Amino acid sequence: MNTRKQRAATSHVTRIVQIRSWSAHHAGCLQESLLRLFRTPLSSILTMMVLAIALALPGGLYVLSQNLLSLSKHWDTDTQITLYLNQDIEDQKAELLSEQMAKDPRFMQVKYLSRERALDEFRQMTEFQDALEHIAENPLPAVIIITPSPGLSTQDLADIRTELLEKSQIELAQLDLEWIKRLRGIIEIIQHAVIIIAAILAIAVILVVGNTIRLEIENRRDEIVITKLFGATHAYIRRPFLYDGMWFGLMGGMLACLLVVAALWLLREPVVRLIALYDSSFSLIYPDIVFIAGIMLCGGLLGYLGAWSAVSQHLYKIEPE
């Protein structure tokens, strides 16, 4: 029994030593691989910039699609339904109709314009005031302007327009949604393009990192041969190169986020001027912490895969003679 206990204790201590040794080697490789990047700053920065450009393109398209989607939703809430009433409807009946519509929870605001008020506003907006003075009869109908409640989809607004047209007092219901549908169609194309471009550039990132690690393996051939002579396993030798690839990917992802933010900052002023022409309060959406973490993690994972592919192909070919 004592012998078994001693063996169990020895085995337990051995496992602890192995775990500590494994952890210490990982920590050393992690630190050493980072320092190795700073020892060759020019080549490291060039590699990181190539990875940053490859990661920034799909990331930038994703941020663009999010901004366009936010813009379309924002303009959805600003959409108005203009109802042109029949010419022969009385003002009292028209006002009663607008009051009934104001009670509908789907409508945030209902504004009624009588024929006289509509003509007055038209006079203020047009340059043909003198010509209007010679018109004997007011040609404009009474108008009800409806601002739908936020959250209604494009299909909901179209259904509301169809429902309102069924009322006999309403001659015409105007709702311009075609441009919103086109905008959302463009957004959908961009979202699909992001997936396709991201897949293609992910392969490019793996190849770039793989080629960089391959050159690193060739430069450290003598070191690898000596390490193998001392009995080091392939996992032991492979570990520093995997951390190199991971660092390249992480740094490339960080630079990619900076490129996306810089591009948005350069576009901010023109976008603000354009949005001001439409009297909108829309503002650009910048990358958040989730986006930044996602890009960096994706970059690190792709760098790791690129390093793994290079090591798997070239490390096993280096053997002591």
N, C-alpha and C positions, 0 to 999 in steps of 0.2 A: 504493500500500500504506500509506504513511504517513497519507494522508487517511482511509482506512478505519479504521485504528487510532485516529486522533484521534476519528472519529465514534463508534466503539465505546466509547472511553473516556468521551467526553462523554455518551453514552447511559447508560452505567453510573453515572456520577456523578449524572445526572438522576434515575435510579431511586432511588438512595440518598437523595437530597434529598427526593424524593416520599415515600418510606417514612418518613423521619424526620419530615417534616411531618405525615403521616397519623398517626403514633404520638403526636406531640406534641399534635395536636388531640384525639385520643381521651383522652389523659391529662388534658388541660385540661377537656374536657367531663365526664369522670368526677369530677374534683375539684369543678368548678363546680356540677354538678347536686347533689352531696352538700351543698355549702355552701348552695345555694338552699333545700334542705329545712329547714335550721336558721334561715334568715331568716324563714320563715313557720311557726313551730313549731306553732301551734294547728291550722291547717288540715292540716298534714302529719301530725300525731299523730292527728287524727280519721280521715283517710284510711287511715293504717296500722292503726288499731284496727278499722275496718270490714273490711279485708283480713285482719287477724289472726283475727277471729271466723269469717270465711268459711273460712279455712284450718284453724282449730283444731277445727272440728266434725268433718270427716272424719278429721283426725289423731287426735283424741280417741277416736273410734269404733274406729280401727285399734288404738290402744294398748289399749282395752278388750277387743277381740277377742283380742289377744295374751295378755292377762292371763287371760281365760277359758279360752283354749286351754291355757295353762300349768297352770291350776288343774285342768282335766279330766285332763291327763296325770299330774299329781301324784296325783290321787285314783285314777287307774287303777293306780298302783303300790301304793296303800294298799288295793286291793280284796282281799277274802278270799273263798275258796270254803269253805263249811261243808258237810261231809259228815256226814249222819246215818245211822249204821249200823243194820243189822237188830237187832231186840231179842234174837234167839236166838244171835247171834254170840259166841263165847268171847273173853275178854280177850287170850289169847295170839295168836289169829288176827287180832284187831283191831290189836294192836301190830305184828305181822308185816306187815300191810297198810300201816300208817303208815310202817314202816321202808322198805318197797319204794318208796313214794311219795317219801320223802325223798331217794332216789337219782336221782329224775327231775330233769334240769337245768332244766326249766321252772319248778320250784318252789324259791323262795328259802328257805322255812321250812315245816315240817310239824309241827303240834302235835297230840298225841293226848290226849283226855280220856276216861277210863273212865266208866262209868255212875255210879259212886260219886262220882268227882270232879266230874262234871257236876252231880250233885245238890247237892254241897257249894257249888259256885259259885252255883247257882240260889238256895240258901238265903241266901247273902250278898247277892244282888241283889234279892230279893223281900221284901215285908213280911208274908208269910204263913208264917212259920216254924212257928207253932203248928199251922196246918192241915197242914203237911207231916209233922209228927210223927205224925199219925193215919193216914197212908197206909201200908199194910202192905207194898206192893211199889213198888220204884223205877220210876216211869213213864218216866224219861228214857233215851234210847238213848246208846250211846257215840258220841263225836263226833271227827272229824278236821278240824282247821282248817288250811287251806293258804293260804300267802301266795305268790302267783305272782311270778316273777322280773320285774324292771323291763324295759320294752320290749315286752311283749306287748300286742297290740292288743285292742280290744273283741271282735272276731271270734275271735281266738285264745282268749280266755277262754271265750267261748261254746262253742267247739269242745271245749275241755278239759272243761267241765261235761258236755257230751253224752257224751264218751268215758268219764268217770268213772261216769256213770249206768248204763253197760252192765255194770259189775261187779255180780255177784250179792250181794256183801256190803253194798252201799250201797242204802239205802232212798230217800234224798232228797239232792240236791245243790243248795244254795242259793247263787245268785249274782245280786245285784241290779245289773243294768246298764241298766235302763230309764231311770233318771234321768240317767246319763251320756250315753245316746243323745239324750235330750231336750236336754241341755246343749250337745252338739255340733251339734244341729240349730239351736239358737238362735245359736251361734257362726257357723254357715254363713250364716244370714240376715243377721247383722250384717256379715259380710264382703262379701256382695253389696250390702248397703245402703251400705257405705263407698264402693264403686265408683260407685253411682248418685249419691249425695250429692256425692261429689268432682267428678263430671262437671258436675253442676248448678252447684255453687259455683265451679268453675273459670270457667264462663261469667260468673258474677256478678263475679268478681275482674277479669276482662278488661273488663267493662262499667264497673266502678267506676274502674279506672285510666284507661280510655279517656275517660270523662267528665272526670276530673281533668286529664288532659293537654289535652283540648279547651279547657277553661277557661284553661289556661296558654298555649295557642297564641293565644287571643283577647287575653289580657293583653299578649302580646309581639308583637302584630300589627305595630306600627310598626317594631320592631326587625327583624322578618322582612322587611318591605318594603325597609328600608334595606340589609339584607344582600344581598337579591336584586339591588338596584340596582348593587352592587359586583361582581356576577357570581358570587355563591356558588351552588353547586349544591344541589339538593334533598337529596342525601345529607349535605352539609355542614350544612345547616340542621336536618335531621331528627335528627342524631346526639344533640344534648343532650336532646331530648325522650325518646328511647329510653332514655338513661341515667336520666332521671327516673323513668320507669316501672319500670326494673329496680330502682332503689333503693327505691321504694315496695314492690315485691314482696318484696325481700330483708328489709327491716325488718318488713314485715307477717308474713313467715314466722318471723322471730326472736321476735316478740311472740306468735305462735301457739304456739310451743314453750313459752314461759313460761306461757301460759294452761293448756296441757295439764299441765305439771309442777305448777302451783299447784293445779289440780283434783285431781290424784293425791295431793298432800300433804294437802289437806283431807279426802280420803277415807281416808287411811292409818289413822287411829285406829279408825274404825268397822269397817274391813275386818279389822284385827288382832283386834278383839274378836270378830267373827263367826267368823273362822278358828279362833280359840282354842276355840270351842265344839265344833269338829269335831276337835280335837287334831291339827291339821295345822301343818306348818312352812312353808306357802306364804307368800311375800312379794310385794308388788307389783313389777311390772316397769316401770321408768321409761324414758323415751325415751333411746336411746343416741345416739352421735355420728352414726351413719348416718341415723337418723330425723331428727335436727335438720338435718343437711346436706340431706337429701332434701326436707324441708318448705321450707327456705330457697331451694333451687335451683328447686323448683316455683313458689314465690312469685315469684322473680326472673324466671323464664321467662314466667309468666302476666302479670306486670307489663310485661315487654318486649312481649309480644303485644298487650296492651291499648294501650300507647303507639303501637305500629306501626299498629294499626287506626285510632286517632284521627288520627295524622299523615297516614296515607294518605287519609283522608276530607277533612281540613280544610286541610292545608298547601298543596295544589295550588290551592285556591280563592283564596289570598292572592297577588295579583300587583300590581306597581307600576302606577299609573295613568298 
